[in-house]
Amino acid sequence: MATPLLASDGRPIAAISAALDPAEADRLDDVGEELKKAVAVLGPRYGLNHA
């Protein structure tokens, strides 16, 4: 599971990702939402946007 980090001009510059044990595969949607929220909160602090 990954979500991109975008520069202020929209260029992709990095990604934040997470891995789960196969036994936790049912949590993929929740983890994806957590990643998007983390990027939305932290990205602007570093001059980044999220997709």
mmCIF file as Biopython writes it, N, C-alpha, C and O atoms, coordinates in Angstrom:
data_model
#
loop_
_atom_site.group_PDB
_atom_site.id
_atom_site.type_symbol
_atom_site.label_atom_id
_atom_site.label_alt_id
_atom_site.label_comp_id
_atom_site.label_asym_id
_atom_site.label_entity_id
_atom_site.label_seq_id
_atom_site.pdbx_PDB_ins_code
_atom_site.Cartn_x
_atom_site.Cartn_y
_atom_site.Cartn_z
_atom_site.occupancy
_atom_site.B_iso_or_equiv
_atom_site.auth_seq_id
_atom_site.auth_asym_id
_atom_site.pdbx_PDB_model_num
ATOM 1   N N  . MET A ? 1  ? 0.848  -1.143  0.000   1.0 0.0 1  A 1 
ATOM 2   C CA . MET A ? 1  ? 0.000  0.000   0.000   1.0 0.0 1  A 1 
ATOM 3   C C  . MET A ? 1  ? 0.906  1.221   0.000   1.0 0.0 1  A 1 
ATOM 4   O O  . MET A ? 1  ? 1.831  1.301   0.808   1.0 0.0 1  A 1 
ATOM 5   N N  . ALA A ? 2  ? 0.656  2.173   -0.893  1.0 0.0 2  A 1 
ATOM 6   C CA . ALA A ? 2  ? 1.476  3.378   -0.963  1.0 0.0 2  A 1 
ATOM 7   C C  . ALA A ? 2  ? 0.629  4.552   -1.420  1.0 0.0 2  A 1 
ATOM 8   O O  . ALA A ? 2  ? -0.404 4.377   -2.067  1.0 0.0 2  A 1 
ATOM 9   N N  . THR A ? 3  ? 1.079  5.746   -1.077  1.0 0.0 3  A 1 
ATOM 10  C CA . THR A ? 3  ? 0.459  6.968   -1.569  1.0 0.0 3  A 1 
ATOM 11  C C  . THR A ? 3  ? 1.580  7.939   -1.921  1.0 0.0 3  A 1 
ATOM 12  O O  . THR A ? 3  ? 2.599  7.984   -1.232  1.0 0.0 3  A 1 
ATOM 13  N N  . PRO A ? 4  ? 1.400  8.726   -2.999  1.0 0.0 4  A 1 
ATOM 14  C CA . PRO A ? 4  ? 2.489  9.593   -3.441  1.0 0.0 4  A 1 
ATOM 15  C C  . PRO A ? 4  ? 2.612  10.866  -2.607  1.0 0.0 4  A 1 
ATOM 16  O O  . PRO A ? 4  ? 1.652  11.316  -1.981  1.0 0.0 4  A 1 
ATOM 17  N N  . LEU A ? 5  ? 3.809  11.430  -2.615  1.0 0.0 5  A 1 
ATOM 18  C CA . LEU A ? 5  ? 4.063  12.766  -2.096  1.0 0.0 5  A 1 
ATOM 19  C C  . LEU A ? 5  ? 4.392  13.618  -3.309  1.0 0.0 5  A 1 
ATOM 20  O O  . LEU A ? 5  ? 5.262  13.268  -4.106  1.0 0.0 5  A 1 
ATOM 21  N N  . LEU A ? 6  ? 3.697  14.729  -3.444  1.0 0.0 6  A 1 
ATOM 22  C CA . LEU A ? 6  ? 3.866  15.583  -4.604  1.0 0.0 6  A 1 
ATOM 23  C C  . LEU A ? 6  ? 4.472  16.918  -4.199  1.0 0.0 6  A 1 
ATOM 24  O O  . LEU A ? 6  ? 4.139  17.469  -3.150  1.0 0.0 6  A 1 
ATOM 25  N N  . ALA A ? 7  ? 5.363  17.431  -5.036  1.0 0.0 7  A 1 
ATOM 26  C CA . ALA A ? 7  ? 5.911  18.767  -4.836  1.0 0.0 7  A 1 
ATOM 27  C C  . ALA A ? 7  ? 4.797  19.778  -5.087  1.0 0.0 7  A 1 
ATOM 28  O O  . ALA A ? 7  ? 3.749  19.426  -5.628  1.0 0.0 7  A 1 
ATOM 29  N N  . SER A ? 8  ? 5.018  21.019  -4.701  1.0 0.0 8  A 1 
ATOM 30  C CA . SER A ? 8  ? 3.978  22.040  -4.855  1.0 0.0 8  A 1 
ATOM 31  C C  . SER A ? 8  ? 3.575  22.247  -6.312  1.0 0.0 8  A 1 
ATOM 32  O O  . SER A ? 8  ? 2.475  22.729  -6.581  1.0 0.0 8  A 1 
ATOM 33  N N  . ASP A ? 9  ? 4.449  21.890  -7.257  1.0 0.0 9  A 1 
ATOM 34  C CA . ASP A ? 9  ? 4.105  22.001  -8.682  1.0 0.0 9  A 1 
ATOM 35  C C  . ASP A ? 9  ? 3.451  20.735  -9.232  1.0 0.0 9  A 1 
ATOM 36  O O  . ASP A ? 9  ? 3.196  20.644  -10.433 1.0 0.0 9  A 1 
ATOM 37  N N  . GLY A ? 10 ? 3.179  19.762  -8.370  1.0 0.0 10 A 1 
ATOM 38  C CA . GLY A ? 10 ? 2.497  18.545  -8.780  1.0 0.0 10 A 1 
ATOM 39  C C  . GLY A ? 10 ? 3.398  17.390  -9.163  1.0 0.0 10 A 1 
ATOM 40  O O  . GLY A ? 10 ? 2.910  16.292  -9.432  1.0 0.0 10 A 1 
ATOM 41  N N  . ARG A ? 11 ? 4.709  17.612  -9.193  1.0 0.0 11 A 1 
ATOM 42  C CA . ARG A ? 11 ? 5.633  16.521  -9.540  1.0 0.0 11 A 1 
ATOM 43  C C  . ARG A ? 11 ? 5.684  15.500  -8.412  1.0 0.0 11 A 1 
ATOM 44  O O  . ARG A ? 11 ? 5.787  15.878  -7.245  1.0 0.0 11 A 1 
ATOM 45  N N  . PRO A ? 12 ? 5.614  14.211  -8.740  1.0 0.0 12 A 1 
ATOM 46  C CA . PRO A ? 12 ? 5.805  13.198  -7.701  1.0 0.0 12 A 1 
ATOM 47  C C  . PRO A ? 12 ? 7.268  13.176  -7.268  1.0 0.0 12 A 1 
ATOM 48  O O  . PRO A ? 12 ? 8.169  13.110  -8.105  1.0 0.0 12 A 1 
ATOM 49  N N  . ILE A ? 13 ? 7.498  13.232  -5.965  1.0 0.0 13 A 1 
ATOM 50  C CA . ILE A ? 13 ? 8.885  13.249  -5.494  1.0 0.0 13 A 1 
ATOM 51  C C  . ILE A ? 13 ? 9.200  12.099  -4.545  1.0 0.0 13 A 1 
ATOM 52  O O  . ILE A ? 13 ? 10.369 11.799  -4.302  1.0 0.0 13 A 1 
ATOM 53  N N  . ALA A ? 14 ? 8.185  11.465  -4.017  1.0 0.0 14 A 1 
ATOM 54  C CA . ALA A ? 14 ? 8.404  10.350  -3.095  1.0 0.0 14 A 1 
ATOM 55  C C  . ALA A ? 14 ? 7.074  9.647   -2.871  1.0 0.0 14 A 1 
ATOM 56  O O  . ALA A ? 14 ? 6.034  10.059  -3.387  1.0 0.0 14 A 1 
ATOM 57  N N  . ALA A ? 15 ? 7.136  8.581   -2.092  1.0 0.0 15 A 1 
ATOM 58  C CA . ALA A ? 15 ? 5.919  7.876   -1.708  1.0 0.0 15 A 1 
ATOM 59  C C  . ALA A ? 15 ? 6.080  7.404   -0.270  1.0 0.0 15 A 1 
ATOM 60  O O  . ALA A ? 15 ? 7.187  7.141   0.200   1.0 0.0 15 A 1 
ATOM 61  N N  . ILE A ? 16 ? 4.963  7.306   0.403   1.0 0.0 16 A 1 
ATOM 62  C CA . ILE A ? 16 ? 4.957  6.725   1.737   1.0 0.0 16 A 1 
ATOM 63  C C  . ILE A ? 16 ? 4.210  5.403   1.606   1.0 0.0 16 A 1 
ATOM 64  O O  . ILE A ? 16 ? 3.168  5.326   0.954   1.0 0.0 16 A 1 
ATOM 65  N N  . SER A ? 17 ? 4.751  4.378   2.226   1.0 0.0 17 A 1 
ATOM 66  C CA . SER A ? 17 ? 4.140  3.058   2.052   1.0 0.0 17 A 1 
ATOM 67  C C  . SER A ? 17 ? 4.070  2.307   3.371   1.0 0.0 17 A 1 
ATOM 68  O O  . SER A ? 17 ? 4.730  2.652   4.351   1.0 0.0 17 A 1 
ATOM 69  N N  . ALA A ? 18 ? 3.253  1.275   3.360   1.0 0.0 18 A 1 
ATOM 70  C CA . ALA A ? 18 ? 3.109  0.403   4.516   1.0 0.0 18 A 1 
ATOM 71  C C  . ALA A ? 18 ? 2.923  -1.022  4.011   1.0 0.0 18 A 1 
ATOM 72  O O  . ALA A ? 18 ? 2.358  -1.246  2.940   1.0 0.0 18 A 1 
ATOM 73  N N  . ALA A ? 19 ? 3.393  -1.952  4.773   1.0 0.0 19 A 1 
ATOM 74  C CA . ALA A ? 19 ? 3.235  -3.370  4.436   1.0 0.0 19 A 1 
ATOM 75  C C  . ALA A ? 19 ? 2.493  -4.056  5.575   1.0 0.0 19 A 1 
ATOM 76  O O  . ALA A ? 19 ? 2.662  -3.716  6.746   1.0 0.0 19 A 1 
ATOM 77  N N  . LEU A ? 20 ? 1.686  -5.008  5.209   1.0 0.0 20 A 1 
ATOM 78  C CA . LEU A ? 20 ? 0.913  -5.768  6.188   1.0 0.0 20 A 1 
ATOM 79  C C  . LEU A ? 20 ? 1.216  -7.247  6.067   1.0 0.0 20 A 1 
ATOM 80  O O  . LEU A ? 20 ? 1.555  -7.741  4.991   1.0 0.0 20 A 1 
ATOM 81  N N  . ASP A ? 21 ? 1.095  -7.929  7.153   1.0 0.0 21 A 1 
ATOM 82  C CA . ASP A ? 21 ? 1.165  -9.377  7.163   1.0 0.0 21 A 1 
ATOM 83  C C  . ASP A ? 21 ? -0.051 -9.895  6.390   1.0 0.0 21 A 1 
ATOM 84  O O  . ASP A ? 21 ? -1.127 -9.307  6.497   1.0 0.0 21 A 1 
ATOM 85  N N  . PRO A ? 22 ? 0.083  -10.963 5.625   1.0 0.0 22 A 1 
ATOM 86  C CA . PRO A ? 22 ? -1.061 -11.488 4.877   1.0 0.0 22 A 1 
ATOM 87  C C  . PRO A ? 22 ? -2.308 -11.734 5.748   1.0 0.0 22 A 1 
ATOM 88  O O  . PRO A ? 22 ? -3.433 -11.633 5.260   1.0 0.0 22 A 1 
ATOM 89  N N  . ALA A ? 23 ? -2.109 -12.048 7.002   1.0 0.0 23 A 1 
ATOM 90  C CA . ALA A ? 23 ? -3.251 -12.287 7.894   1.0 0.0 23 A 1 
ATOM 91  C C  . ALA A ? 23 ? -4.046 -11.009 8.153   1.0 0.0 23 A 1 
ATOM 92  O O  . ALA A ? 23 ? -5.185 -11.071 8.617   1.0 0.0 23 A 1 
ATOM 93  N N  . GLU A ? 24 ? -3.449 -9.842  7.851   1.0 0.0 24 A 1 
ATOM 94  C CA . GLU A ? 24 ? -4.122 -8.572  8.074   1.0 0.0 24 A 1 
ATOM 95  C C  . GLU A ? 24 ? -4.618 -7.935  6.780   1.0 0.0 24 A 1 
ATOM 96  O O  . GLU A ? 24 ? -4.930 -6.744  6.755   1.0 0.0 24 A 1 
ATOM 97  N N  . ALA A ? 25 ? -4.691 -8.706  5.722   1.0 0.0 25 A 1 
ATOM 98  C CA . ALA A ? 25 ? -5.082 -8.181  4.416   1.0 0.0 25 A 1 
ATOM 99  C C  . ALA A ? 25 ? -6.446 -7.493  4.446   1.0 0.0 25 A 1 
ATOM 100 O O  . ALA A ? 25 ? -6.705 -6.609  3.629   1.0 0.0 25 A 1 
ATOM 101 N N  . ASP A ? 26 ? -7.305 -7.877  5.355   1.0 0.0 26 A 1 
ATOM 102 C CA . ASP A ? 26 ? -8.627 -7.253  5.440   1.0 0.0 26 A 1 
ATOM 103 C C  . ASP A ? 26 ? -8.550 -5.805  5.918   1.0 0.0 26 A 1 
ATOM 104 O O  . ASP A ? 26 ? -9.554 -5.095  5.878   1.0 0.0 26 A 1 
ATOM 105 N N  . ARG A ? 27 ? -7.388 -5.356  6.366   1.0 0.0 27 A 1 
ATOM 106 C CA . ARG A ? 27 ? -7.187 -3.981  6.836   1.0 0.0 27 A 1 
ATOM 107 C C  . ARG A ? 27 ? -6.637 -3.052  5.762   1.0 0.0 27 A 1 
ATOM 108 O O  . ARG A ? 27 ? -6.385 -1.879  6.041   1.0 0.0 27 A 1 
ATOM 109 N N  . LEU A ? 28 ? -6.443 -3.548  4.541   1.0 0.0 28 A 1 
ATOM 110 C CA . LEU A ? 28 ? -5.815 -2.742  3.495   1.0 0.0 28 A 1 
ATOM 111 C C  . LEU A ? 28 ? -6.526 -1.406  3.277   1.0 0.0 28 A 1 
ATOM 112 O O  . LEU A ? 28 ? -5.863 -0.373  3.177   1.0 0.0 28 A 1 
ATOM 113 N N  . ASP A ? 29 ? -7.834 -1.404  3.204   1.0 0.0 29 A 1 
ATOM 114 C CA . ASP A ? 29 ? -8.559 -0.154  2.990   1.0 0.0 29 A 1 
ATOM 115 C C  . ASP A ? 29 ? -8.322 0.823   4.133   1.0 0.0 29 A 1 
ATOM 116 O O  . ASP A ? 29 ? -8.105 2.013   3.902   1.0 0.0 29 A 1 
ATOM 117 N N  . ASP A ? 30 ? -8.363 0.326   5.357   1.0 0.0 30 A 1 
ATOM 118 C CA . ASP A ? 30 ? -8.138 1.192   6.520   1.0 0.0 30 A 1 
ATOM 119 C C  . ASP A ? 30 ? -6.724 1.759   6.524   1.0 0.0 30 A 1 
ATOM 120 O O  . ASP A ? 30 ? -6.530 2.943   6.800   1.0 0.0 30 A 1 
ATOM 121 N N  . VAL A ? 31 ? -5.746 0.928   6.224   1.0 0.0 31 A 1 
ATOM 122 C CA . VAL A ? 31 ? -4.353 1.387   6.199   1.0 0.0 31 A 1 
ATOM 123 C C  . VAL A ? 31 ? -4.165 2.419   5.095   1.0 0.0 31 A 1 
ATOM 124 O O  . VAL A ? 31 ? -3.459 3.408   5.289   1.0 0.0 31 A 1 
ATOM 125 N N  . GLY A ? 32 ? -4.776 2.204   3.957   1.0 0.0 32 A 1 
ATOM 126 C CA . GLY A ? 32 ? -4.699 3.176   2.865   1.0 0.0 32 A 1 
ATOM 127 C C  . GLY A ? 32 ? -5.239 4.533   3.285   1.0 0.0 32 A 1 
ATOM 128 O O  . GLY A ? 32 ? -4.649 5.566   2.970   1.0 0.0 32 A 1 
ATOM 129 N N  . GLU A ? 33 ? -6.354 4.532   3.994   1.0 0.0 33 A 1 
ATOM 130 C CA . GLU A ? 33 ? -6.929 5.786   4.486   1.0 0.0 33 A 1 
ATOM 131 C C  . GLU A ? 33 ? -6.004 6.444   5.507   1.0 0.0 33 A 1 
ATOM 132 O O  . GLU A ? 33 ? -5.852 7.666   5.502   1.0 0.0 33 A 1 
ATOM 133 N N  . GLU A ? 34 ? -5.393 5.659   6.370   1.0 0.0 34 A 1 
ATOM 134 C CA . GLU A ? 34 ? -4.455 6.202   7.353   1.0 0.0 34 A 1 
ATOM 135 C C  . GLU A ? 34 ? -3.256 6.849   6.656   1.0 0.0 34 A 1 
ATOM 136 O O  . GLU A ? 34 ? -2.801 7.914   7.074   1.0 0.0 34 A 1 
ATOM 137 N N  . LEU A ? 35 ? -2.748 6.220   5.606   1.0 0.0 35 A 1 
ATOM 138 C CA . LEU A ? 35 ? -1.623 6.795   4.859   1.0 0.0 35 A 1 
ATOM 139 C C  . LEU A ? 35 ? -2.018 8.121   4.218   1.0 0.0 35 A 1 
ATOM 140 O O  . LEU A ? 35 ? -1.268 9.095   4.282   1.0 0.0 35 A 1 
ATOM 141 N N  . LYS A ? 36 ? -3.192 8.157   3.604   1.0 0.0 36 A 1 
ATOM 142 C CA . LYS A ? 36 ? -3.637 9.398   2.971   1.0 0.0 36 A 1 
ATOM 143 C C  . LYS A ? 36 ? -3.781 10.520  3.997   1.0 0.0 36 A 1 
ATOM 144 O O  . LYS A ? 36 ? -3.416 11.664  3.727   1.0 0.0 36 A 1 
ATOM 145 N N  . LYS A ? 37 ? -4.311 10.193  5.165   1.0 0.0 37 A 1 
ATOM 146 C CA . LYS A ? 37 ? -4.454 11.205  6.222   1.0 0.0 37 A 1 
ATOM 147 C C  . LYS A ? 37 ? -3.099 11.691  6.699   1.0 0.0 37 A 1 
ATOM 148 O O  . LYS A ? 37 ? -2.913 12.885  6.933   1.0 0.0 37 A 1 
ATOM 149 N N  . ALA A ? 38 ? -2.147 10.772  6.845   1.0 0.0 38 A 1 
ATOM 150 C CA . ALA A ? 38 ? -0.800 11.163  7.289   1.0 0.0 38 A 1 
ATOM 151 C C  . ALA A ? 38 ? -0.156 12.113  6.291   1.0 0.0 38 A 1 
ATOM 152 O O  . ALA A ? 38 ? 0.457  13.106  6.685   1.0 0.0 38 A 1 
ATOM 153 N N  . VAL A ? 39 ? -0.289 11.818  5.006   1.0 0.0 39 A 1 
ATOM 154 C CA . VAL A ? 39 ? 0.288  12.682  3.976   1.0 0.0 39 A 1 
ATOM 155 C C  . VAL A ? 39 ? -0.417 14.037  3.975   1.0 0.0 39 A 1 
ATOM 156 O O  . VAL A ? 39 ? 0.231  15.071  3.812   1.0 0.0 39 A 1 
ATOM 157 N N  . ALA A ? 40 ? -1.739 14.040  4.155   1.0 0.0 40 A 1 
ATOM 158 C CA . ALA A ? 40 ? -2.488 15.296  4.167   1.0 0.0 40 A 1 
ATOM 159 C C  . ALA A ? 40 ? -2.064 16.192  5.324   1.0 0.0 40 A 1 
ATOM 160 O O  . ALA A ? 40 ? -2.038 17.415  5.183   1.0 0.0 40 A 1 
ATOM 161 N N  . VAL A ? 41 ? -1.731 15.596  6.464   1.0 0.0 41 A 1 
ATOM 162 C CA . VAL A ? 41 ? -1.324 16.368  7.640   1.0 0.0 41 A 1 
ATOM 163 C C  . VAL A ? 41 ? 0.149  16.775  7.556   1.0 0.0 41 A 1 
ATOM 164 O O  . VAL A ? 41 ? 0.490  17.933  7.796   1.0 0.0 41 A 1 
ATOM 165 N N  . LEU A ? 42 ? 1.007  15.836  7.220   1.0 0.0 42 A 1 
ATOM 166 C CA . LEU A ? 42 ? 2.448  16.091  7.250   1.0 0.0 42 A 1 
ATOM 167 C C  . LEU A ? 42 ? 2.976  16.763  5.996   1.0 0.0 42 A 1 
ATOM 168 O O  . LEU A ? 42 ? 3.903  17.568  6.084   1.0 0.0 42 A 1 
ATOM 169 N N  . GLY A ? 43 ? 2.424  16.463  4.842   1.0 0.0 43 A 1 
ATOM 170 C CA . GLY A ? 43 ? 2.922  17.015  3.592   1.0 0.0 43 A 1 
ATOM 171 C C  . GLY A ? 43 ? 3.031  18.533  3.578   1.0 0.0 43 A 1 
ATOM 172 O O  . GLY A ? 43 ? 4.092  19.058  3.238   1.0 0.0 43 A 1 
ATOM 173 N N  . PRO A ? 44 ? 1.980  19.252  3.934   1.0 0.0 44 A 1 
ATOM 174 C CA . PRO A ? 44 ? 2.060  20.721  3.911   1.0 0.0 44 A 1 
ATOM 175 C C  . PRO A ? 44 ? 3.144  21.299  4.821   1.0 0.0 44 A 1 
ATOM 176 O O  . PRO A ? 44 ? 3.667  22.380  4.554   1.0 0.0 44 A 1 
ATOM 177 N N  . ARG A ? 45 ? 3.475  20.598  5.872   1.0 0.0 45 A 1 
ATOM 178 C CA . ARG A ? 45 ? 4.552  21.069  6.762   1.0 0.0 45 A 1 
ATOM 179 C C  . ARG A ? 45 ? 5.887  21.135  6.031   1.0 0.0 45 A 1 
ATOM 180 O O  . ARG A ? 45 ? 6.771  21.909  6.397   1.0 0.0 45 A 1 
ATOM 181 N N  . TYR A ? 46 ? 6.023  20.309  4.989   1.0 0.0 46 A 1 
ATOM 182 C CA . TYR A ? 46 ? 7.274  20.241  4.235   1.0 0.0 46 A 1 
ATOM 183 C C  . TYR A ? 46 ? 7.116  20.778  2.831   1.0 0.0 46 A 1 
ATOM 184 O O  . TYR A ? 46 ? 7.945  20.497  1.965   1.0 0.0 46 A 1 
ATOM 185 N N  . GLY A ? 47 ? 6.065  21.547  2.590   1.0 0.0 47 A 1 
ATOM 186 C CA . GLY A ? 47 ? 5.841  22.142  1.276   1.0 0.0 47 A 1 
ATOM 187 C C  . GLY A ? 47 ? 5.382  21.158  0.216   1.0 0.0 47 A 1 
ATOM 188 O O  . GLY A ? 47 ? 5.584  21.393  -0.976  1.0 0.0 47 A 1 
ATOM 189 N N  . LEU A ? 48 ? 4.761  20.051  0.637   1.0 0.0 48 A 1 
ATOM 190 C CA . LEU A ? 48 ? 4.318  19.013  -0.292  1.0 0.0 48 A 1 
ATOM 191 C C  . LEU A ? 48 ? 2.806  18.972  -0.345  1.0 0.0 48 A 1 
ATOM 192 O O  . LEU A ? 48 ? 2.123  19.431  0.571   1.0 0.0 48 A 1 
ATOM 193 N N  . ASN A ? 49 ? 2.291  18.412  -1.434  1.0 0.0 49 A 1 
ATOM 194 C CA . ASN A ? 49 ? 0.865  18.174  -1.601  1.0 0.0 49 A 1 
ATOM 195 C C  . ASN A ? 49 ? 0.628  16.682  -1.599  1.0 0.0 49 A 1 
ATOM 196 O O  . ASN A ? 49 ? 1.575  15.908  -1.736  1.0 0.0 49 A 1 
ATOM 197 N N  . HIS A ? 50 ? -0.599 16.267  -1.448  1.0 0.0 50 A 1 
ATOM 198 C CA . HIS A ? 50 ? -0.909 14.832  -1.557  1.0 0.0 50 A 1 
ATOM 199 C C  . HIS A ? 50 ? -1.880 14.617  -2.686  1.0 0.0 50 A 1 
ATOM 200 O O  . HIS A ? 50 ? -2.625 15.521  -3.063  1.0 0.0 50 A 1 
ATOM 201 N N  . ALA A ? 51 ? -1.869 13.403  -3.230  1.0 0.0 51 A 1 
ATOM 202 C CA . ALA A ? 51 ? -2.753 13.060  -4.355  1.0 0.0 51 A 1 
ATOM 203 C C  . ALA A ? 51 ? -4.098 12.621  -3.838  1.0 0.0 51 A 1 
ATOM 204 O O  . ALA A ? 51 ? -4.984 12.290  -4.626  1.0 0.0 51 A 1 
#
